[in-house]
Amino acid sequence: MAHKKAAWSAKNLRDSQPKFRGVKIFGWQKATAWNIIVRQCGNKYEAGKNVYVSSDFSIHASIDGVVRFSKTNKTRFDGRKYLKTVVNVDPCETAPKATKSPKTVAAKVEKPVAEKVEKKPAAKKSTTKKAETEKKPVAKKTTTKKVEKK
């Protein structure tokens, strides 16, 4: 028997294909029916209203609408409480606009506007002989080519 392995027989050089899991349609974005909202392993996100769970735990929209994520308190069988993220799809008629979330709408409530004060242009300073003598232009060196006529 050989006491060393062959050069190409390493066991740990294999890798699996990527699964591309995660949230595909985020909160306050529009989703159409049958769209995948979340791809996941297990039940990290829970299905709420107007969504369903497929066999690989992916959450799909069952109607056209706007996706909404919310947190709810759940109680385990042993009495421990924990937060669970629930995915819902609101119908388009009752859902708020998909471009603005409620946090940004609340933040844009009337803000006090300061009065605009017009500034007068600053008076020009008169130039003195001293200032003129200090600033002398520097002559630029220019090269000229002689052009010969034939």
Sequence and secondary structure as in RCSB ss.txt:
>XXXX:A:sequence
MAHKKAAWSAKNLRDSQPKFRGVKIFGWQKATAWNIIVRQCGNKYEAGKNVYVSSDFSIHASIDGVVRFSKTNKT
RFDGRKYLKTVVNVDPCETAPKATKSPKTVAAKVEKPVAEKVEKKPAAKKSTTKKAETEKKPVAKKTTTKKVEKK
>XXXX:A:secstr
  SS  TT  SS         EESS TT EE TT EEEE SSSSEEE TTEEE TTS EEESSSEEEEEEEEEEE
 TTS EEEEEEEEEEETTTS  TT  HHHHHHTS                   HHHHHH                
